[in-house]
């Protein structure tokens, strides 16, 4: 019987709670194939621990008879090699068409804090809190130079900005002077419009305080539009960082498994796998990850077999959560541990064990699918 069938069959409150705990047990058959946020504190975006940089923004040019001008200021403050990072930009863009002048003013701020990001809208006087995807990309590429290489950038030499020797990189027409991963000058020339962002002041390896990363006193909302309690934000951020760290470890393991599976499927380093090779590698990864969780199935089976009270059964559940890198959810706890519930739970675990034995013999994704469909 599948979990879905159990959920449809069980009607009373006790049995609904039972399906919740079975859902946790079923993690032994789940595979981590989705995208994970990489833990920001594990990345080293810059080769300098901390810094404050002030930039000047300039731009000008003509396109289709329109005269364009830009000017403004930008500041960047970072700590923990870029894991904590705030940028603020004030700029004015002037567009002149047939003596008619249109002026656009923008003021933006972004605060990247570990696994979370805060985006400030000065226009709406509010802040949005969301996942820090920049941390994921930065952690995957491990720093400024690596990012440039991954994106196809070419190093063209060296130069100096404010006395700091930086590497010159050319990427899709954008020239950057990068000092230890930090851009000190960025020049773009697109369709006749030239823009330059250049550092006018820079300090590195300096002591920073909480005031350096202070946000405007605006209300803060999550991605669903719910207003957040500011007094609870630190605790929320720390909890997100803990989960992100667990996800990062899973992602590292997944990348290693993918490399191993690709190699065993005949894909050489630097080659693009064929569709057949990709399918072969994927099923090998899935099989390996499922079998790696077989130990957890046997552990929870033994633990629940010895459990005689609700408290003991819930201890087994929490240990299972820990083994799978998940935070314990009180809503998944048993409200009662009766002989009936124990029997049904162990029955489902035995069913999972049989599926594991079937998966051990699988030679294709089709075989694994057949195993999972077994009742």
C-alpha positions as CSV (number, residue, x, y, z in Angstrom):
1,X,0.0,0.0,0.0
2,X,1.4,3.4,-1.0
3,X,1.6,6.4,1.3
4,X,-1.1,8.1,-0.7
5,X,-3.5,5.2,-0.2
6,X,-2.8,5.2,3.5
7,X,-3.7,8.9,3.6
8,X,-6.9,8.3,1.8
9,X,-7.9,5.3,3.9
10,X,-7.1,6.7,7.4
11,X,-9.8,9.1,8.6
12,X,-9.6,9.7,12.3
13,X,-7.1,12.0,13.9
14,X,-4.8,9.3,15.2
15,X,-4.4,7.7,11.8
16,X,-3.8,11.1,10.1
17,X,-0.9,11.6,12.6
18,X,0.2,8.1,11.6
19,X,0.4,9.0,8.0
20,X,2.6,12.0,8.9
21,X,5.1,9.9,10.6
22,X,5.1,7.4,7.8
23,X,5.9,10.2,5.5
24,X,9.0,10.9,7.5
25,X,10.0,7.2,7.4
26,X,9.5,7.3,3.6
27,X,12.5,9.6,3.4
28,X,14.5,6.4,3.0
29,X,13.1,6.2,-0.6
30,X,13.5,9.9,-1.4
31,X,16.3,11.1,-3.6
32,X,17.9,14.5,-3.4
33,X,17.6,15.6,-7.0
34,X,16.2,19.2,-6.6
35,X,18.3,22.4,-6.3
36,X,19.8,23.2,-2.9
37,X,20.9,26.4,-1.5
38,X,24.6,26.3,-0.8
39,X,25.7,27.6,2.6
40,X,27.1,31.1,2.1
41,X,29.6,30.9,5.0
42,X,31.3,28.0,3.2
43,X,32.1,30.1,0.2
44,X,35.0,32.5,-0.1
45,X,33.9,35.0,-2.6
46,X,36.8,37.3,-2.0
47,X,40.4,36.8,-0.9
48,X,40.1,39.6,1.6
49,X,38.2,39.1,4.9
50,X,36.6,42.6,5.0
51,X,36.4,45.8,3.2
52,X,34.7,49.1,2.4
53,X,34.7,50.5,-1.1
54,X,33.2,53.7,-2.5
55,X,32.6,53.9,-6.3
56,X,31.8,56.7,-8.7
57,X,29.4,55.9,-11.6
58,X,29.7,57.7,-14.9
59,X,28.1,57.0,-18.3
60,X,27.4,58.7,-21.6
61,X,26.7,58.1,-25.3
62,X,24.2,58.3,-28.1
63,X,21.9,55.6,-29.4
64,X,19.2,56.1,-32.1
65,X,19.5,59.9,-31.8
66,X,19.1,59.8,-28.0
67,X,21.7,61.2,-25.8
68,X,22.3,59.2,-22.6
69,X,24.1,60.3,-19.4
70,X,24.5,58.6,-16.1
71,X,26.1,59.6,-12.8
72,X,26.0,58.4,-9.2
73,X,27.6,56.8,-6.2
74,X,27.9,53.3,-5.0
75,X,29.2,51.8,-1.8
76,X,30.1,48.2,-0.9
77,X,30.8,46.8,2.6
78,X,31.7,43.1,3.2
79,X,32.9,40.8,5.9
80,X,33.6,37.1,6.3
81,X,35.1,37.0,2.8
82,X,31.9,38.1,1.3
83,X,29.4,36.0,3.2
84,X,28.1,39.2,4.8
85,X,27.8,41.8,2.1
86,X,25.9,45.1,1.6
87,X,25.7,47.3,-1.5
88,X,23.9,50.6,-1.9
89,X,23.6,52.6,-5.1
90,X,22.3,56.1,-5.9
91,X,22.3,57.1,-9.5
92,X,20.7,59.5,-11.9
93,X,20.1,58.6,-15.6
94,X,19.3,61.5,-18.0
95,X,17.9,60.8,-21.5
96,X,17.7,63.7,-24.0
97,X,15.5,63.3,-27.1
98,X,14.8,66.3,-29.3
99,X,15.6,68.7,-26.5
100,X,13.2,66.9,-24.2
101,X,15.0,65.7,-21.1
102,X,13.8,62.7,-19.0
103,X,15.5,62.1,-15.7
104,X,15.3,58.8,-13.7
105,X,16.5,58.6,-10.2
106,X,17.2,55.2,-8.5
107,X,18.2,54.3,-5.0
108,X,18.7,50.6,-4.2
109,X,20.3,48.5,-1.4
110,X,21.0,44.8,-1.1
111,X,22.1,43.0,2.0
112,X,23.4,39.5,1.7
113,X,23.6,37.7,5.0
114,X,24.7,34.1,5.0
115,X,21.9,32.1,3.3
116,X,19.5,35.0,3.3
117,X,19.1,38.2,1.3
118,X,17.4,41.5,2.0
119,X,16.3,43.7,-0.8
120,X,15.5,47.3,0.1
121,X,12.9,49.3,-1.9
122,X,13.3,53.0,-1.0
123,X,10.5,53.9,-3.3
124,X,8.0,51.6,-1.5
125,X,9.8,52.0,1.9
126,X,9.9,48.3,2.5
127,X,12.3,45.4,2.6
128,X,11.9,41.9,1.1
129,X,13.6,38.9,2.7
130,X,14.4,35.9,0.5
131,X,16.9,33.1,-0.1
132,X,20.4,34.3,-1.1
133,X,20.8,32.8,-4.6
134,X,24.0,34.8,-5.1
135,X,25.6,32.8,-2.3
136,X,24.7,29.6,-4.1
137,X,26.3,30.8,-7.3
138,X,29.3,32.1,-5.5
139,X,29.9,28.9,-3.5
140,X,29.6,26.8,-6.6
141,X,32.3,28.9,-8.3
142,X,34.4,29.7,-5.2
143,X,35.4,33.3,-5.7
144,X,35.7,36.1,-8.2
145,X,38.5,34.7,-10.5
146,X,36.8,31.3,-10.7
147,X,33.5,33.0,-11.5
148,X,35.2,34.9,-14.4
149,X,36.7,31.7,-15.8
150,X,33.4,29.8,-15.5
151,X,31.6,32.5,-17.4
152,X,34.2,32.5,-20.2
153,X,36.2,35.5,-19.2
154,X,39.8,36.1,-20.4
155,X,42.6,37.6,-18.4
156,X,44.3,40.3,-20.4
157,X,46.9,41.7,-18.0
158,X,47.2,43.8,-14.9
159,X,46.5,47.4,-13.9
160,X,46.3,49.6,-10.8
161,X,43.4,51.3,-9.1
162,X,44.0,53.4,-6.0
163,X,47.5,51.8,-5.8
164,X,46.1,48.2,-5.7
165,X,47.3,45.9,-8.5
166,X,44.4,44.1,-10.0
167,X,43.9,41.6,-12.8
168,X,42.2,42.8,-16.0
169,X,39.4,40.5,-17.3
170,X,37.4,40.8,-20.4
171,X,34.0,39.2,-20.5
172,X,31.5,39.7,-23.3
173,X,32.8,43.3,-23.9
174,X,32.9,44.2,-20.2
175,X,36.4,45.0,-18.9
176,X,37.0,44.5,-15.1
177,X,39.9,45.3,-12.9
178,X,39.6,42.7,-10.1
179,X,41.6,42.9,-6.9
180,X,41.5,39.6,-4.9
181,X,38.0,38.9,-6.3
182,X,36.8,42.5,-5.8
183,X,36.0,44.6,-8.9
184,X,37.7,48.0,-8.5
185,X,36.8,49.2,-12.0
186,X,34.2,48.0,-14.4
187,X,33.9,49.4,-18.0
188,X,31.2,48.6,-20.5
189,X,30.6,49.7,-24.0
190,X,27.3,48.6,-25.5
191,X,25.9,50.0,-28.7
192,X,27.8,53.3,-28.2
193,X,26.9,53.7,-24.5
194,X,30.0,53.8,-22.3
195,X,29.6,53.2,-18.6
196,X,32.3,53.2,-15.9
197,X,32.1,52.2,-12.2
198,X,35.4,53.0,-10.6
199,X,36.5,52.8,-6.9
200,X,37.4,56.2,-5.4
201,X,38.2,54.9,-2.0
202,X,39.0,51.4,-0.7
203,X,39.9,49.9,2.7
204,X,40.6,46.3,3.3
205,X,41.0,43.9,6.3
206,X,39.3,46.4,8.6
207,X,37.2,46.0,11.8
208,X,33.4,46.3,11.1
209,X,30.4,46.6,13.4
210,X,26.7,45.9,13.2
211,X,26.1,49.6,12.3
212,X,28.0,49.0,9.0
213,X,25.3,46.6,7.9
214,X,22.3,48.5,9.3
215,X,19.2,48.5,7.1
216,X,16.7,51.4,6.8
217,X,13.9,51.3,9.4
218,X,11.3,49.9,6.9
219,X,8.9,47.0,7.5
220,X,10.3,43.6,6.3
221,X,8.2,41.1,4.4
222,X,8.8,37.5,3.2
223,X,8.4,36.3,-0.4
224,X,4.7,35.7,0.2
225,X,4.0,39.2,1.5
226,X,3.8,38.3,5.2
227,X,5.1,41.0,7.5
228,X,8.0,39.7,9.7
229,X,8.8,40.4,13.3
230,X,12.2,42.1,13.3
231,X,13.0,40.8,16.8
232,X,12.9,37.3,15.5
233,X,15.0,37.8,12.3
234,X,18.3,36.8,13.8
235,X,16.9,33.5,15.0
236,X,15.3,32.9,11.6
237,X,18.5,33.7,9.8
238,X,20.5,31.3,12.0
239,X,18.0,28.5,11.5
240,X,18.2,29.1,7.7
241,X,22.0,29.0,7.8
242,X,21.9,25.6,9.7
243,X,19.6,24.1,7.1
244,X,21.6,25.6,4.3
245,X,24.8,24.0,5.7
246,X,23.1,20.6,5.7
247,X,22.0,21.2,2.1
248,X,25.5,22.2,1.1
249,X,26.9,18.9,2.4
250,X,24.3,17.1,0.4
251,X,25.1,19.1,-2.7
252,X,28.8,18.3,-2.4
253,X,28.0,14.6,-2.1
254,X,25.7,14.8,-5.1
255,X,28.4,16.5,-7.2
256,X,30.8,13.8,-6.3
257,X,28.3,11.1,-7.1
258,X,27.5,12.7,-10.5
259,X,31.2,12.9,-11.4
260,X,31.7,9.2,-10.5
261,X,28.5,8.1,-12.3
262,X,29.5,10.1,-15.4
263,X,32.9,8.5,-15.5
264,X,31.5,5.0,-15.0
265,X,29.1,5.7,-17.9
266,X,32.0,6.4,-20.2
267,X,32.0,10.2,-20.1
268,X,35.5,11.7,-20.1
269,X,36.4,14.9,-18.4
270,X,35.4,17.9,-20.4
271,X,33.1,15.9,-22.7
272,X,29.4,16.6,-23.1
273,X,27.5,13.3,-22.3
274,X,25.1,11.8,-24.8
275,X,21.4,11.3,-23.8
276,X,22.1,7.6,-23.2
277,X,25.1,8.3,-21.0
278,X,23.1,10.9,-19.0
279,X,20.3,8.5,-18.4
280,X,22.7,5.8,-17.4
281,X,24.5,8.1,-15.0
282,X,21.3,9.4,-13.4
283,X,19.9,5.9,-12.6
284,X,23.2,5.0,-11.0
285,X,23.1,8.1,-8.8
286,X,19.6,7.4,-7.8
287,X,20.4,3.8,-6.9
288,X,23.4,4.7,-4.9
289,X,21.6,7.4,-2.9
290,X,18.6,5.1,-2.2
291,X,20.9,2.3,-1.0
292,X,22.9,4.7,1.1
293,X,19.6,5.3,3.1
294,X,19.1,1.6,3.6
295,X,21.0,1.8,6.9
296,X,18.5,4.3,8.1
297,X,15.7,2.0,7.3
298,X,17.2,-0.8,9.3
299,X,18.0,1.5,12.2
300,X,14.4,2.9,12.5
301,X,13.0,-0.6,12.2
302,X,15.0,-1.8,15.2
303,X,14.3,1.4,17.1
304,X,10.5,1.3,16.6
305,X,10.5,-2.5,17.4
306,X,12.0,-1.7,20.8
307,X,9.7,1.3,21.4
308,X,7.0,0.7,24.0
309,X,5.8,4.2,24.7
310,X,4.9,7.3,22.6
311,X,8.0,9.1,23.9
312,X,10.3,6.3,22.8
313,X,8.7,6.2,19.4
314,X,9.2,9.9,18.9
315,X,12.8,9.6,20.0
316,X,13.2,7.2,17.1
317,X,11.6,9.7,14.7
318,X,13.9,12.5,15.8
319,X,17.0,10.3,15.4
320,X,15.8,9.4,11.9
321,X,15.5,13.1,11.1
322,X,19.0,13.7,12.3
323,X,20.4,10.8,10.2
324,X,18.7,12.4,7.1
325,X,19.9,15.9,7.9
326,X,16.5,17.3,8.6
327,X,15.1,19.4,11.5
328,X,12.6,17.6,13.7
329,X,9.0,18.7,13.1
330,X,6.8,18.4,16.2
331,X,3.8,18.1,14.0
332,X,5.1,14.7,12.8
333,X,5.3,13.2,16.3
334,X,3.1,10.4,17.3
335,X,0.2,11.4,19.6
336,X,-0.2,7.8,20.6
337,X,1.9,4.6,20.3
338,X,-0.5,1.7,20.3
339,X,0.1,-1.9,19.3
340,X,-1.9,-1.2,16.1
341,X,0.1,1.9,15.2
342,X,3.3,0.0,15.9
343,X,2.3,-2.9,13.7
344,X,1.3,-0.7,10.8
345,X,4.5,1.4,11.1
346,X,6.7,-1.7,11.1
347,X,4.7,-3.1,8.2
348,X,5.5,-0.1,6.1
349,X,9.1,-0.2,7.1
350,X,9.3,-3.9,6.1
351,X,7.8,-3.0,2.8
352,X,10.5,-0.4,2.3
353,X,13.2,-2.9,3.2
354,X,11.8,-5.3,0.5
355,X,12.0,-2.4,-2.0
356,X,15.6,-1.8,-1.0
357,X,16.5,-5.4,-1.7
358,X,14.8,-5.1,-5.1
359,X,16.7,-1.9,-5.9
360,X,20.1,-3.6,-5.1
361,X,19.5,-5.8,-8.1
362,X,18.3,-3.0,-10.4
363,X,20.2,-2.5,-13.6
364,X,18.2,0.4,-15.0
365,X,15.9,3.3,-14.1
366,X,13.0,1.1,-15.3
367,X,14.0,-1.6,-12.8
368,X,14.1,1.0,-10.0
369,X,10.6,2.2,-11.0
370,X,9.3,-1.4,-10.9
371,X,10.8,-1.8,-7.4
372,X,9.1,1.3,-6.1
373,X,5.7,0.3,-7.5
374,X,5.8,-3.0,-5.6
375,X,3.0,-3.4,-3.0
